[in-house]
Amino acid sequence: MTATLLPPPGAERGPRRWPLLGNLPAFARDPLSFFESLRDDYGDWVPWSLGPHRNVLVSRPEHAGELLGAVESTFRPAELGWAFRQLLGNGVVVATGDDWRRKRALVQPAVRPRQVRSYATAMVECADALAGGWREGDRIDVHREMAGLTQRIAVRTLFGSDAAGREAPISAAMATAQRELGTEFRGITLFLPPWVRTPGRRRMRAAVSVLDREIEHVIREHESASASGAERDDLLSRLLAARDERGGPLSRKELRDESITLYIGGHETTSTTLTWAWQLLSGAPAARARLTDEWDRVLGGRLPTYEDYPRLTWTRQVVKEALRIYPPIWLISAVAAEGASIGGRAVPVGTSVWTSPWSVHRDERWFPQPEAFRPERWDADAPDPVPEHAWFPFGGGPRACLGARFALVEAALVLAVLGQRFHLDTGVRRTGVFPGLTLQPAGPVPAVLRTARP
């Protein structure tokens, strides 16, 4: 796009800022509404600030695409605080430059489509086991059930079946880390130096210690199995076997960091996507009926396989629409380096440029009736084609989420397994959201189980 889409330098308007704090109070109170209000009240290029730091929010899809594509060239990933670094270490999500390129080359082969195919059996078997324990009329918390399910899948595909039984401490620690990370990112703690120990930071450190201990235990088990000649087909085994162009393996710390990153991508992202999908379907009987028709036609009552995934067109559209309304990655930011520009306009060095999938996905210019759950938006012959880069729940560009394919396949197969047997009746009221590391339900999502075929 040309620079005429953006206001000339000095002409842009933004929200009023508090001394020292900038726009932190409004951002901390409700960051999702804050981003939407910036877009609605001030346009597609809005200056704002977190404390003393100058930021710009861009809201046009083509500008989001430019930003995503320029990270590692004229932009660099933003520092997102002490808690973020504690949890993810220097994994592929955080690393930059040559270090990032090396790690991405080592991790990417483990999550290519051919490898995801080998994990599909575990996805289906775990979902089938969950459905086997459900009964008509049971009352459940959908988010808890989906989190438990995707955690079992993540532990099995990432660490192997012998890690079963370690889910509870990992889950509890990850929940604490999620909560504390979200709290720090939205508060004044974000600007405190690393040596300041707040109660929240102490809880975060304790949670990370549990994760480190559990992952170290599993790594040692894998090393022992490898030494005995046992062959394994899980993600961690692939990471242990990976070698860079010089023949070097991932270090112990790198194994830990990439394990955490893949766990979050395979568990946190999919559990929330499934939770939102069930809730949205509960208020959309026509969309739910179309799912049943597709499963009858494609599956005929049997369990799905990886080979069925391309044929489950409407199922994939339901997942895609759930990700539009509730994108797990709700914000993306990068810091301008020398030569940075967006829409033909130069961005001063050191400026943080932000874009929000939450805000762009809910813009009526790109998605008419943006709050409505309409999987038909994604029909091949839809009358209102979606602009490129208007949908980016996994980021994009060279730093797009490596686990996106895993998450999409998992969500579709789990929906097909559970949905053929049960309808999760949550009612029509939608649960609120909590923006942590990923977008989470703000509380329980109660539902009554109904058999899919009364």
C-alpha beads as a LAMMPS data file, in Angstrom:
LAMMPS data file: protein, C-alpha beads

454 atoms
453 bonds

1 atom types
1 bond types

-500.0 500.0 xlo xhi
-500.0 500.0 ylo yhi
-500.0 500.0 zlo zhi

Masses

1 110.0

Atoms # bond

1 1 1 0.000 0.000 0.000
2 1 1 1.092 3.601 -0.476
3 1 1 1.984 6.040 2.253
4 1 1 -1.267 7.933 1.682
5 1 1 -2.981 5.352 3.917
6 1 1 -1.028 6.774 6.842
7 1 1 -1.170 10.282 8.303
8 1 1 1.858 12.480 7.576
9 1 1 4.436 12.745 10.399
10 1 1 3.183 15.016 13.141
11 1 1 -0.442 14.813 12.028
12 1 1 -1.317 11.586 13.809
13 1 1 -3.523 11.668 16.888
14 1 1 -3.392 9.438 19.897
15 1 1 -4.852 9.058 23.393
16 1 1 -3.941 11.438 26.171
17 1 1 -1.027 10.153 28.242
18 1 1 -0.332 10.323 31.959
19 1 1 2.999 11.730 33.159
20 1 1 5.565 8.914 33.539
21 1 1 2.920 6.186 33.073
22 1 1 1.814 7.097 29.564
23 1 1 -1.211 4.948 28.645
24 1 1 -0.355 2.140 31.069
25 1 1 -3.481 2.611 33.260
26 1 1 -5.890 2.145 30.329
27 1 1 -3.829 -0.666 28.833
28 1 1 -3.614 -2.497 32.170
29 1 1 -7.336 -2.167 32.850
30 1 1 -8.410 -3.858 29.615
31 1 1 -5.768 -4.191 26.871
32 1 1 -8.172 -5.753 24.356
33 1 1 -10.696 -2.926 24.589
34 1 1 -7.821 -0.446 24.650
35 1 1 -6.524 -1.638 21.271
36 1 1 -10.021 -1.550 19.772
37 1 1 -10.590 1.965 21.065
38 1 1 -7.280 3.169 19.586
39 1 1 -8.318 1.810 16.209
40 1 1 -11.882 3.172 16.354
41 1 1 -11.061 6.579 17.832
42 1 1 -7.769 7.452 16.186
43 1 1 -7.320 5.373 13.037
44 1 1 -4.912 2.831 11.630
45 1 1 -1.668 4.431 12.859
46 1 1 -1.881 5.496 16.501
47 1 1 0.965 6.695 18.752
48 1 1 0.692 5.673 22.404
49 1 1 3.074 4.807 25.219
50 1 1 3.771 2.302 27.939
51 1 1 5.544 4.326 30.578
52 1 1 8.345 6.228 28.822
53 1 1 8.411 3.942 25.783
54 1 1 7.046 5.264 22.485
55 1 1 4.725 2.854 20.700
56 1 1 2.614 2.830 17.550
57 1 1 -0.418 0.596 16.924
58 1 1 -1.058 -0.346 13.283
59 1 1 -4.429 -1.857 12.388
60 1 1 -4.524 -2.348 8.623
61 1 1 -3.886 -5.950 7.468
62 1 1 -1.226 -4.931 4.946
63 1 1 0.659 -3.022 7.641
64 1 1 0.443 -5.989 10.006
65 1 1 1.825 -8.118 7.168
66 1 1 4.700 -5.695 6.629
67 1 1 5.567 -5.767 10.315
68 1 1 5.459 -9.565 10.517
69 1 1 7.572 -9.905 7.397
70 1 1 10.225 -7.399 8.483
71 1 1 11.098 -8.925 11.872
72 1 1 14.722 -10.110 11.591
73 1 1 15.464 -7.454 8.960
74 1 1 14.437 -3.893 9.860
75 1 1 12.619 -4.794 13.081
76 1 1 13.677 -6.900 16.043
77 1 1 11.458 -8.781 18.510
78 1 1 10.347 -6.686 21.467
79 1 1 11.397 -7.455 25.022
80 1 1 8.217 -8.456 26.845
81 1 1 9.463 -8.413 30.410
82 1 1 11.157 -10.466 33.096
83 1 1 8.354 -13.032 33.471
84 1 1 8.190 -13.722 29.735
85 1 1 11.928 -14.371 29.616
86 1 1 11.803 -16.557 32.733
87 1 1 9.223 -18.839 31.162
88 1 1 10.486 -19.060 27.567
89 1 1 14.185 -18.548 28.215
90 1 1 15.960 -17.886 24.931
91 1 1 13.897 -20.285 22.839
92 1 1 13.041 -19.846 19.191
93 1 1 10.243 -17.394 20.072
94 1 1 12.695 -15.076 21.877
95 1 1 16.042 -15.602 20.117
96 1 1 17.209 -13.192 17.408
97 1 1 19.636 -13.068 14.514
98 1 1 21.912 -16.037 13.819
99 1 1 20.898 -17.666 17.104
100 1 1 17.224 -17.620 16.019
101 1 1 18.031 -18.945 12.547
102 1 1 20.016 -21.853 14.028
103 1 1 17.280 -22.783 16.502
104 1 1 14.488 -22.521 13.980
105 1 1 16.389 -24.798 11.603
106 1 1 16.801 -27.349 14.411
107 1 1 13.193 -27.223 15.668
108 1 1 11.219 -26.856 12.426
109 1 1 11.743 -30.422 11.119
110 1 1 10.037 -31.814 14.244
111 1 1 6.744 -30.077 13.417
112 1 1 6.552 -30.403 9.640
113 1 1 3.337 -31.910 8.211
114 1 1 4.958 -35.333 7.809
115 1 1 5.784 -35.385 11.518
116 1 1 2.380 -33.999 12.563
117 1 1 0.868 -36.983 10.733
118 1 1 2.657 -39.309 13.174
119 1 1 1.185 -37.443 16.160
120 1 1 -2.426 -37.579 14.889
121 1 1 -2.989 -41.073 16.283
122 1 1 -2.186 -39.868 19.803
123 1 1 -4.550 -36.920 19.372
124 1 1 -7.443 -39.182 18.370
125 1 1 -6.757 -41.864 20.978
126 1 1 -6.606 -39.337 23.836
127 1 1 -9.841 -37.663 22.696
128 1 1 -11.597 -41.028 22.344
129 1 1 -10.532 -42.003 25.862
130 1 1 -11.955 -38.746 27.226
131 1 1 -15.292 -39.275 25.451
132 1 1 -15.414 -42.808 26.848
133 1 1 -15.580 -41.404 30.359
134 1 1 -18.356 -38.906 29.623
135 1 1 -22.050 -39.614 30.189
136 1 1 -25.270 -37.968 29.046
137 1 1 -26.304 -35.246 31.506
138 1 1 -22.837 -34.832 33.074
139 1 1 -21.930 -31.266 33.997
140 1 1 -18.403 -30.307 33.057
141 1 1 -16.095 -27.305 32.869
142 1 1 -15.263 -27.270 29.164
143 1 1 -12.011 -25.377 29.635
144 1 1 -10.790 -27.778 32.302
145 1 1 -11.695 -30.797 30.173
146 1 1 -10.051 -29.397 27.035
147 1 1 -6.968 -28.309 28.984
148 1 1 -6.634 -31.780 30.493
149 1 1 -7.068 -33.412 27.101
150 1 1 -4.605 -31.245 25.197
151 1 1 -2.138 -31.577 28.042
152 1 1 -2.248 -35.368 27.776
153 1 1 -1.758 -35.059 24.028
154 1 1 1.136 -32.608 24.484
155 1 1 2.855 -34.786 27.088
156 1 1 2.482 -37.875 24.918
157 1 1 3.600 -36.288 21.635
158 1 1 6.303 -34.083 23.141
159 1 1 7.708 -36.236 25.922
160 1 1 6.425 -39.742 25.123
161 1 1 3.948 -41.994 26.895
162 1 1 6.356 -42.711 29.759
163 1 1 5.917 -39.103 30.923
164 1 1 2.295 -39.836 31.820
165 1 1 1.683 -38.996 35.444
166 1 1 3.775 -35.848 35.276
167 1 1 0.902 -33.804 33.854
168 1 1 -0.380 -32.498 37.193
169 1 1 2.736 -30.614 38.365
170 1 1 3.405 -29.321 34.840
171 1 1 -0.191 -28.114 34.494
172 1 1 -0.272 -26.369 37.868
173 1 1 3.060 -24.670 37.242
174 1 1 2.036 -23.551 33.762
175 1 1 -1.247 -22.107 35.063
176 1 1 0.656 -20.072 37.654
177 1 1 3.168 -18.895 35.066
178 1 1 0.366 -17.839 32.697
179 1 1 -1.369 -15.848 35.401
180 1 1 1.759 -14.102 36.670
181 1 1 3.015 -13.317 33.189
182 1 1 -0.282 -11.674 32.268
183 1 1 -0.353 -9.708 35.515
184 1 1 3.203 -8.442 35.108
185 1 1 2.751 -7.477 31.492
186 1 1 -0.246 -5.317 32.338
187 1 1 1.241 -3.576 35.370
188 1 1 4.036 -1.369 36.622
189 1 1 6.091 -4.488 37.394
190 1 1 6.934 -4.637 33.684
191 1 1 9.298 -1.697 34.176
192 1 1 10.997 -2.923 37.354
193 1 1 14.597 -4.185 37.046
194 1 1 15.122 -7.960 37.203
195 1 1 16.603 -7.877 40.698
196 1 1 13.359 -6.550 42.256
197 1 1 11.549 -9.504 43.870
198 1 1 7.804 -8.927 44.106
199 1 1 5.385 -11.598 45.429
200 1 1 4.278 -12.257 41.847
201 1 1 7.843 -12.725 40.686
202 1 1 8.507 -15.149 43.525
203 1 1 5.472 -17.190 42.460
204 1 1 6.706 -17.066 38.874
205 1 1 10.180 -18.252 39.847
206 1 1 8.710 -21.130 41.869
207 1 1 6.507 -22.202 38.936
208 1 1 9.433 -22.092 36.511
209 1 1 11.514 -24.179 38.929
210 1 1 8.845 -26.883 38.839
211 1 1 8.784 -26.827 35.035
212 1 1 12.576 -27.001 34.875
213 1 1 12.661 -29.963 37.257
214 1 1 9.965 -31.913 35.408
215 1 1 11.464 -31.331 31.986
216 1 1 14.944 -32.243 33.198
217 1 1 13.552 -35.506 34.542
218 1 1 12.010 -36.349 31.172
219 1 1 15.174 -35.399 29.263
220 1 1 17.215 -37.780 31.433
221 1 1 14.718 -40.572 30.789
222 1 1 15.052 -40.002 27.056
223 1 1 18.829 -39.998 27.236
224 1 1 18.780 -43.271 29.158
225 1 1 16.432 -44.830 26.608
226 1 1 18.617 -43.612 23.749
227 1 1 21.745 -45.051 25.381
228 1 1 20.029 -48.442 25.584
229 1 1 19.210 -48.345 21.882
230 1 1 15.470 -47.711 22.216
231 1 1 13.859 -45.802 19.339
232 1 1 11.244 -43.165 20.113
233 1 1 8.994 -41.041 17.934
234 1 1 8.156 -38.056 20.128
235 1 1 9.128 -34.414 19.672
236 1 1 11.753 -34.406 22.417
237 1 1 13.535 -37.368 20.820
238 1 1 13.656 -35.452 17.561
239 1 1 15.077 -32.407 19.344
240 1 1 17.705 -34.563 21.057
241 1 1 18.735 -36.001 17.696
242 1 1 18.744 -32.655 15.847
243 1 1 22.099 -31.267 14.685
244 1 1 22.947 -27.869 13.264
245 1 1 25.037 -27.295 10.128
246 1 1 28.210 -27.729 12.171
247 1 1 27.000 -30.981 13.679
248 1 1 26.218 -29.426 17.054
249 1 1 23.175 -30.466 19.133
250 1 1 20.870 -28.318 21.201
251 1 1 22.335 -27.619 24.628
252 1 1 20.578 -28.714 27.808
253 1 1 19.221 -25.184 28.309
254 1 1 18.086 -25.008 24.678
255 1 1 16.264 -28.325 25.014
256 1 1 14.447 -26.963 28.034
257 1 1 13.504 -23.709 26.274
258 1 1 12.239 -25.398 23.107
259 1 1 10.302 -27.991 25.113
260 1 1 8.469 -25.219 26.961
261 1 1 7.787 -23.381 23.689
262 1 1 6.402 -26.486 21.958
263 1 1 4.377 -27.436 25.027
264 1 1 2.680 -24.036 25.076
265 1 1 2.002 -24.248 21.333
266 1 1 0.604 -27.770 21.550
267 1 1 -1.369 -27.416 24.774
268 1 1 -2.272 -23.835 25.679
269 1 1 -3.200 -22.733 22.166
270 1 1 -5.355 -25.739 21.305
271 1 1 -7.143 -26.031 24.639
272 1 1 -8.415 -22.469 24.433
273 1 1 -9.297 -22.802 20.742
274 1 1 -11.383 -25.895 21.477
275 1 1 -13.023 -24.225 24.474
276 1 1 -14.092 -21.223 22.408
277 1 1 -15.206 -23.470 19.518
278 1 1 -17.540 -25.519 21.741
279 1 1 -18.968 -22.352 23.275
280 1 1 -19.538 -20.729 19.874
281 1 1 -21.118 -23.895 18.460
282 1 1 -23.479 -24.090 21.412
283 1 1 -25.041 -20.816 20.276
284 1 1 -25.050 -21.754 16.574
285 1 1 -27.264 -24.825 15.994
286 1 1 -27.107 -24.504 12.199
287 1 1 -23.303 -24.576 12.220
288 1 1 -23.396 -27.531 14.623
289 1 1 -25.830 -29.422 12.364
290 1 1 -23.568 -28.825 9.367
291 1 1 -20.713 -30.387 11.343
292 1 1 -22.792 -33.495 11.992
293 1 1 -23.620 -33.758 8.288
294 1 1 -19.936 -33.498 7.364
295 1 1 -18.862 -36.114 9.895
296 1 1 -21.590 -38.496 8.689
297 1 1 -20.480 -38.041 5.097
298 1 1 -16.709 -38.176 5.623
299 1 1 -16.348 -40.449 8.640
300 1 1 -19.527 -42.515 8.773
301 1 1 -19.245 -42.966 12.545
302 1 1 -15.577 -44.020 12.654
303 1 1 -12.702 -42.171 14.312
304 1 1 -10.918 -39.630 12.116
305 1 1 -7.357 -40.006 10.873
306 1 1 -4.797 -37.524 9.633
307 1 1 -5.812 -38.381 6.070
308 1 1 -9.340 -37.131 6.830
309 1 1 -8.136 -33.670 7.838
310 1 1 -8.209 -32.120 4.317
311 1 1 -11.712 -33.523 3.759
312 1 1 -13.148 -32.021 6.971
313 1 1 -13.705 -28.673 5.286
314 1 1 -16.462 -27.294 7.518
315 1 1 -14.696 -28.554 10.653
316 1 1 -11.590 -26.628 9.631
317 1 1 -13.703 -23.527 8.964
318 1 1 -15.241 -23.769 12.440
319 1 1 -11.740 -23.878 13.926
320 1 1 -10.616 -20.975 11.760
321 1 1 -13.596 -18.839 12.788
322 1 1 -13.040 -19.635 16.475
323 1 1 -9.434 -18.509 16.040
324 1 1 -10.647 -15.315 14.400
325 1 1 -12.937 -14.371 17.255
326 1 1 -10.564 -15.570 19.985
327 1 1 -6.981 -15.514 18.631
328 1 1 -4.582 -17.170 21.085
329 1 1 -1.844 -14.662 20.218
330 1 1 -3.640 -11.405 20.924
331 1 1 -0.769 -8.958 20.439
332 1 1 2.451 -8.779 18.461
333 1 1 5.140 -6.126 18.756
334 1 1 8.556 -5.430 17.318
335 1 1 11.119 -2.648 17.743
336 1 1 12.238 -0.563 14.796
337 1 1 15.866 -0.798 13.741
338 1 1 17.715 1.302 11.165
339 1 1 15.735 1.579 7.934
340 1 1 12.389 0.447 9.375
341 1 1 9.208 1.574 7.646
342 1 1 5.517 0.688 7.511
343 1 1 3.299 1.652 4.585
344 1 1 6.116 3.670 3.049
345 1 1 6.529 5.745 6.188
346 1 1 9.808 5.683 8.134
347 1 1 9.595 4.472 11.726
348 1 1 12.082 6.063 14.154
349 1 1 14.702 3.687 15.560
350 1 1 13.656 2.310 18.950
351 1 1 9.913 2.782 18.379
352 1 1 7.829 -0.279 19.259
353 1 1 5.275 -1.044 16.562
354 1 1 2.343 -3.138 17.742
355 1 1 -0.467 -4.937 15.978
356 1 1 -3.289 -6.874 17.611
357 1 1 -4.900 -9.947 16.028
358 1 1 -7.785 -9.409 18.446
359 1 1 -8.424 -5.915 17.094
360 1 1 -7.810 -6.656 13.406
361 1 1 -9.942 -9.815 13.539
362 1 1 -12.821 -7.794 14.980
363 1 1 -12.703 -4.950 12.469
364 1 1 -15.954 -4.724 10.494
365 1 1 -14.070 -3.430 7.457
366 1 1 -12.537 -6.868 6.970
367 1 1 -15.177 -8.995 8.726
368 1 1 -18.804 -7.818 8.464
369 1 1 -20.632 -8.428 11.752
370 1 1 -17.290 -9.180 13.443
371 1 1 -18.792 -10.442 16.702
372 1 1 -20.919 -13.038 14.896
373 1 1 -19.757 -16.640 14.615
374 1 1 -19.949 -17.315 10.870
375 1 1 -17.722 -20.154 9.633
376 1 1 -19.174 -19.586 6.169
377 1 1 -16.871 -16.551 5.929
378 1 1 -14.216 -19.070 4.954
379 1 1 -16.197 -20.776 2.157
380 1 1 -14.149 -20.968 -1.033
381 1 1 -16.844 -18.953 -2.859
382 1 1 -17.646 -16.503 -0.019
383 1 1 -18.935 -13.153 -1.381
384 1 1 -16.666 -11.095 0.914
385 1 1 -13.138 -12.472 0.517
386 1 1 -10.921 -11.866 3.530
387 1 1 -7.931 -9.607 2.804
388 1 1 -4.471 -11.078 3.095
389 1 1 -3.028 -10.690 6.620
390 1 1 -6.471 -9.910 8.113
391 1 1 -6.345 -13.309 9.871
392 1 1 -3.135 -14.069 11.746
393 1 1 -3.849 -15.927 15.021
394 1 1 -0.393 -17.568 14.911
395 1 1 1.537 -14.467 13.882
396 1 1 3.157 -14.575 10.469
397 1 1 6.241 -13.942 8.422
398 1 1 9.523 -15.702 9.206
399 1 1 8.665 -15.881 12.923
400 1 1 5.222 -17.453 12.555
401 1 1 4.372 -20.009 15.230
402 1 1 6.049 -23.317 14.381
403 1 1 3.270 -25.284 16.072
404 1 1 0.427 -23.820 13.996
405 1 1 -0.073 -26.938 11.854
406 1 1 -0.028 -29.165 14.939
407 1 1 -2.659 -26.992 16.650
408 1 1 -4.968 -26.806 13.615
409 1 1 -4.903 -30.559 13.006
410 1 1 -5.360 -31.316 16.696
411 1 1 -8.358 -28.978 17.058
412 1 1 -10.139 -30.404 13.996
413 1 1 -9.562 -34.063 14.909
414 1 1 -10.598 -33.552 18.550
415 1 1 -13.799 -31.782 17.471
416 1 1 -14.623 -34.696 15.177
417 1 1 -13.961 -37.343 17.850
418 1 1 -15.912 -35.681 20.653
419 1 1 -18.589 -34.060 18.502
420 1 1 -19.740 -37.325 16.929
421 1 1 -20.677 -38.551 20.406
422 1 1 -21.626 -35.446 22.392
423 1 1 -22.954 -31.926 22.158
424 1 1 -21.382 -29.658 24.794
425 1 1 -24.267 -27.389 25.753
426 1 1 -22.786 -24.215 27.253
427 1 1 -25.814 -22.041 26.588
428 1 1 -25.615 -18.882 24.517
429 1 1 -23.756 -16.635 26.962
430 1 1 -20.067 -16.195 26.166
431 1 1 -17.397 -16.340 28.865
432 1 1 -15.122 -13.351 29.392
433 1 1 -11.471 -13.400 28.384
434 1 1 -8.159 -13.003 30.226
435 1 1 -5.188 -11.857 28.126
436 1 1 -2.197 -13.719 29.546
437 1 1 0.593 -15.254 27.493
438 1 1 -2.279 -16.576 25.361
439 1 1 -5.929 -15.527 25.374
440 1 1 -7.640 -17.555 28.105
441 1 1 -11.229 -17.830 29.406
442 1 1 -11.600 -15.575 32.429
443 1 1 -13.313 -18.336 34.405
444 1 1 -14.937 -21.761 34.135
445 1 1 -16.981 -22.602 31.041
446 1 1 -19.797 -24.820 32.384
447 1 1 -21.634 -27.157 30.036
448 1 1 -24.079 -30.059 30.130
449 1 1 -23.234 -33.087 27.999
450 1 1 -25.937 -34.098 25.525
451 1 1 -25.617 -37.131 23.295
452 1 1 -25.004 -36.061 19.706
453 1 1 -27.920 -38.223 18.537
454 1 1 -30.793 -38.193 21.069

Bonds

1 1 1 2
2 1 2 3
3 1 3 4
4 1 4 5
5 1 5 6
6 1 6 7
7 1 7 8
8 1 8 9
9 1 9 10
10 1 10 11
11 1 11 12
12 1 12 13
13 1 13 14
14 1 14 15
15 1 15 16
16 1 16 17
17 1 17 18
18 1 18 19
19 1 19 20
20 1 20 21
21 1 21 22
22 1 22 23
23 1 23 24
24 1 24 25
25 1 25 26
26 1 26 27
27 1 27 28
28 1 28 29
29 1 29 30
30 1 30 31
31 1 31 32
32 1 32 33
33 1 33 34
34 1 34 35
35 1 35 36
36 1 36 37
37 1 37 38
38 1 38 39
39 1 39 40
40 1 40 41
41 1 41 42
42 1 42 43
43 1 43 44
44 1 44 45
45 1 45 46
46 1 46 47
47 1 47 48
48 1 48 49
49 1 49 50
50 1 50 51
51 1 51 52
52 1 52 53
53 1 53 54
54 1 54 55
55 1 55 56
56 1 56 57
57 1 57 58
58 1 58 59
59 1 59 60
60 1 60 61
61 1 61 62
62 1 62 63
63 1 63 64
64 1 64 65
65 1 65 66
66 1 66 67
67 1 67 68
68 1 68 69
69 1 69 70
70 1 70 71
71 1 71 72
72 1 72 73
73 1 73 74
74 1 74 75
75 1 75 76
76 1 76 77
77 1 77 78
78 1 78 79
79 1 79 80
80 1 80 81
81 1 81 82
82 1 82 83
83 1 83 84
84 1 84 85
85 1 85 86
86 1 86 87
87 1 87 88
88 1 88 89
89 1 89 90
90 1 90 91
91 1 91 92
92 1 92 93
93 1 93 94
94 1 94 95
95 1 95 96
96 1 96 97
97 1 97 98
98 1 98 99
99 1 99 100
100 1 100 101
101 1 101 102
102 1 102 103
103 1 103 104
104 1 104 105
105 1 105 106
106 1 106 107
107 1 107 108
108 1 108 109
109 1 109 110
110 1 110 111
111 1 111 112
112 1 112 113
113 1 113 114
114 1 114 115
115 1 115 116
116 1 116 117
117 1 117 118
118 1 118 119
119 1 119 120
120 1 120 121
121 1 121 122
122 1 122 123
123 1 123 124
124 1 124 125
125 1 125 126
126 1 126 127
127 1 127 128
128 1 128 129
129 1 129 130
130 1 130 131
131 1 131 132
132 1 132 133
133 1 133 134
134 1 134 135
135 1 135 136
136 1 136 137
137 1 137 138
138 1 138 139
139 1 139 140
140 1 140 141
141 1 141 142
142 1 142 143
143 1 143 144
144 1 144 145
145 1 145 146
146 1 146 147
147 1 147 148
148 1 148 149
149 1 149 150
150 1 150 151
151 1 151 152
152 1 152 153
153 1 153 154
154 1 154 155
155 1 155 156
156 1 156 157
157 1 157 158
158 1 158 159
159 1 159 160
160 1 160 161
161 1 161 162
162 1 162 163
163 1 163 164
164 1 164 165
165 1 165 166
166 1 166 167
167 1 167 168
168 1 168 169
169 1 169 170
170 1 170 171
171 1 171 172
172 1 172 173
173 1 173 174
174 1 174 175
175 1 175 176
176 1 176 177
177 1 177 178
178 1 178 179
179 1 179 180
180 1 180 181
181 1 181 182
182 1 182 183
183 1 183 184
184 1 184 185
185 1 185 186
186 1 186 187
187 1 187 188
188 1 188 189
189 1 189 190
190 1 190 191
191 1 191 192
192 1 192 193
193 1 193 194
194 1 194 195
195 1 195 196
196 1 196 197
197 1 197 198
198 1 198 199
199 1 199 200
200 1 200 201
201 1 201 202
202 1 202 203
203 1 203 204
204 1 204 205
205 1 205 206
206 1 206 207
207 1 207 208
208 1 208 209
209 1 209 210
210 1 210 211
211 1 211 212
212 1 212 213
213 1 213 214
214 1 214 215
215 1 215 216
216 1 216 217
217 1 217 218
218 1 218 219
219 1 219 220
220 1 220 221
221 1 221 222
222 1 222 223
223 1 223 224
224 1 224 225
225 1 225 226
226 1 226 227
227 1 227 228
228 1 228 229
229 1 229 230
230 1 230 231
231 1 231 232
232 1 232 233
233 1 233 234
234 1 234 235
235 1 235 236
236 1 236 237
237 1 237 238
238 1 238 239
239 1 239 240
240 1 240 241
241 1 241 242
242 1 242 243
243 1 243 244
244 1 244 245
245 1 245 246
246 1 246 247
247 1 247 248
248 1 248 249
249 1 249 250
250 1 250 251
251 1 251 252
252 1 252 253
253 1 253 254
254 1 254 255
255 1 255 256
256 1 256 257
257 1 257 258
258 1 258 259
259 1 259 260
260 1 260 261
261 1 261 262
262 1 262 263
263 1 263 264
264 1 264 265
265 1 265 266
266 1 266 267
267 1 267 268
268 1 268 269
269 1 269 270
270 1 270 271
271 1 271 272
272 1 272 273
273 1 273 274
274 1 274 275
275 1 275 276
276 1 276 277
277 1 277 278
278 1 278 279
279 1 279 280
280 1 280 281
281 1 281 282
282 1 282 283
283 1 283 284
284 1 284 285
285 1 285 286
286 1 286 287
287 1 287 288
288 1 288 289
289 1 289 290
290 1 290 291
291 1 291 292
292 1 292 293
293 1 293 294
294 1 294 295
295 1 295 296
296 1 296 297
297 1 297 298
298 1 298 299
299 1 299 300
300 1 300 301
301 1 301 302
302 1 302 303
303 1 303 304
304 1 304 305
305 1 305 306
306 1 306 307
307 1 307 308
308 1 308 309
309 1 309 310
310 1 310 311
311 1 311 312
312 1 312 313
313 1 313 314
314 1 314 315
315 1 315 316
316 1 316 317
317 1 317 318
318 1 318 319
319 1 319 320
320 1 320 321
321 1 321 322
322 1 322 323
323 1 323 324
324 1 324 325
325 1 325 326
326 1 326 327
327 1 327 328
328 1 328 329
329 1 329 330
330 1 330 331
331 1 331 332
332 1 332 333
333 1 333 334
334 1 334 335
335 1 335 336
336 1 336 337
337 1 337 338
338 1 338 339
339 1 339 340
340 1 340 341
341 1 341 342
342 1 342 343
343 1 343 344
344 1 344 345
345 1 345 346
346 1 346 347
347 1 347 348
348 1 348 349
349 1 349 350
350 1 350 351
351 1 351 352
352 1 352 353
353 1 353 354
354 1 354 355
355 1 355 356
356 1 356 357
357 1 357 358
358 1 358 359
359 1 359 360
360 1 360 361
361 1 361 362
362 1 362 363
363 1 363 364
364 1 364 365
365 1 365 366
366 1 366 367
367 1 367 368
368 1 368 369
369 1 369 370
370 1 370 371
371 1 371 372
372 1 372 373
373 1 373 374
374 1 374 375
375 1 375 376
376 1 376 377
377 1 377 378
378 1 378 379
379 1 379 380
380 1 380 381
381 1 381 382
382 1 382 383
383 1 383 384
384 1 384 385
385 1 385 386
386 1 386 387
387 1 387 388
388 1 388 389
389 1 389 390
390 1 390 391
391 1 391 392
392 1 392 393
393 1 393 394
394 1 394 395
395 1 395 396
396 1 396 397
397 1 397 398
398 1 398 399
399 1 399 400
400 1 400 401
401 1 401 402
402 1 402 403
403 1 403 404
404 1 404 405
405 1 405 406
406 1 406 407
407 1 407 408
408 1 408 409
409 1 409 410
410 1 410 411
411 1 411 412
412 1 412 413
413 1 413 414
414 1 414 415
415 1 415 416
416 1 416 417
417 1 417 418
418 1 418 419
419 1 419 420
420 1 420 421
421 1 421 422
422 1 422 423
423 1 423 424
424 1 424 425
425 1 425 426
426 1 426 427
427 1 427 428
428 1 428 429
429 1 429 430
430 1 430 431
431 1 431 432
432 1 432 433
433 1 433 434
434 1 434 435
435 1 435 436
436 1 436 437
437 1 437 438
438 1 438 439
439 1 439 440
440 1 440 441
441 1 441 442
442 1 442 443
443 1 443 444
444 1 444 445
445 1 445 446
446 1 446 447
447 1 447 448
448 1 448 449
449 1 449 450
450 1 450 451
451 1 451 452
452 1 452 453
453 1 453 454
